Amino acid sequence: MVRPSILVSKLDFDRNPQVHGKDVFFAIELAKERYNYSDKPRAKYYGRCDFSEVWFIILNLGFIEVCTELNNGIRHCRTYRRGDVIKSETIPQLEIEVDKILGE
């Protein structure tokens, strides 16, 4: 089953536990391995959710893939490695070092 590990939302979950795709800045999914993004269940799930970005944190391989253009499946992904800085397309002021996410 496809399920994001973390949702970064515009809403206060205490006040509104019903979150819809447009309410989510981006989703984060922790993964053991790199996905084949043409994987039908995963592409369909994120396409249906209407998220702007999905971050796949691949812990075993030590990198992060940030995927956008999710409307008709996962179309565009960029890989970030240690030493890189991720700049969110959804939240332009958000910049975070990959090392801070993966642990130093």
C-alpha positions as CSV (number, residue, x, y, z in Angstrom):
1,M,0.0,0.0,0.0
2,V,1.2,3.5,-0.9
3,R,1.2,5.9,2.1
4,P,3.2,9.0,2.7
5,S,5.1,9.1,6.0
6,I,4.7,12.9,6.5
7,L,2.3,15.5,5.1
8,V,3.4,19.2,5.2
9,S,0.0,21.0,5.2
10,K,-1.4,24.5,5.2
11,L,-4.0,23.4,7.7
12,D,-4.0,23.0,11.5
13,F,-4.7,19.3,11.9
14,D,-6.2,19.9,15.4
15,R,-8.9,22.1,13.9
16,N,-9.4,20.3,10.6
17,P,-8.4,16.6,10.5
18,Q,-9.8,16.3,6.9
19,V,-6.9,17.2,4.6
20,H,-7.2,17.3,0.8
21,G,-4.5,17.4,-1.8
22,K,-4.6,21.1,-2.4
23,D,-4.2,21.7,1.4
24,V,-0.8,19.9,1.3
25,F,2.4,21.7,0.5
26,F,4.2,18.4,-0.1
27,A,4.3,14.8,1.1
28,I,7.4,12.9,2.3
29,E,7.7,9.2,1.9
30,L,10.5,7.3,3.6
31,A,11.7,4.5,1.4
32,K,14.2,1.6,1.6
33,E,15.0,1.6,-2.1
34,R,14.5,3.8,-5.2
35,Y,11.2,3.4,-6.9
36,N,10.3,2.8,-10.5
37,Y,8.2,5.9,-10.9
38,S,6.2,4.4,-13.6
39,D,5.0,2.0,-10.8
40,K,1.2,2.3,-11.5
41,P,-0.1,2.2,-7.9
42,R,2.4,4.8,-6.7
43,A,1.9,7.1,-9.7
44,K,-1.9,6.8,-9.5
45,Y,-2.0,7.4,-5.8
46,Y,0.0,10.6,-5.9
47,G,-1.8,11.8,-9.0
48,R,-5.2,11.3,-7.3
49,C,-4.0,13.1,-4.1
50,D,-3.3,16.3,-6.1
51,F,-0.1,17.0,-4.1
52,S,2.3,19.6,-5.7
53,E,5.5,17.7,-4.6
54,V,6.5,14.4,-3.1
55,W,9.9,13.9,-1.5
56,F,11.2,10.3,-1.4
57,I,13.9,9.9,1.2
58,I,15.8,6.8,0.3
59,L,17.7,6.1,3.5
60,N,19.7,3.0,2.5
61,L,21.1,4.7,-0.6
62,G,21.6,8.2,1.1
63,F,19.7,10.5,-1.3
64,I,16.4,12.2,-1.7
65,E,14.3,12.5,-4.8
66,V,11.9,15.4,-5.1
67,C,9.1,14.8,-7.6
68,T,6.8,17.3,-9.2
69,E,4.3,17.4,-12.0
70,L,2.2,14.7,-10.4
71,N,-1.2,15.2,-12.2
72,N,-0.8,12.3,-14.6
73,G,1.6,10.2,-12.7
74,I,5.1,11.0,-11.5
75,R,6.8,12.9,-14.4
76,H,9.7,14.9,-13.1
77,C,12.1,14.0,-10.3
78,R,15.3,15.6,-9.2
79,T,17.9,13.7,-7.1
80,Y,19.6,15.4,-4.2
81,R,22.7,13.9,-2.5
82,R,24.8,14.7,0.5
83,G,26.2,18.3,0.2
84,D,23.2,19.4,-1.9
85,V,20.5,21.9,-0.8
86,I,16.8,21.1,-1.6
87,K,14.8,24.2,-2.7
88,S,11.1,23.5,-2.7
89,E,9.0,24.6,-5.7
90,T,5.9,24.7,-3.5
91,I,7.4,26.8,-0.7
92,P,10.0,29.0,-2.3
93,Q,11.5,30.2,0.9
94,L,12.2,26.5,2.1
95,E,15.8,25.5,1.6
96,I,17.2,22.5,3.5
97,E,20.5,20.7,3.3
98,V,20.2,17.0,2.5
99,D,22.7,16.2,5.3
100,K,20.2,17.7,7.8
101,I,17.5,15.3,6.6
102,L,19.7,12.2,6.3
103,G,21.7,12.9,9.4
104,E,25.3,13.8,9.5
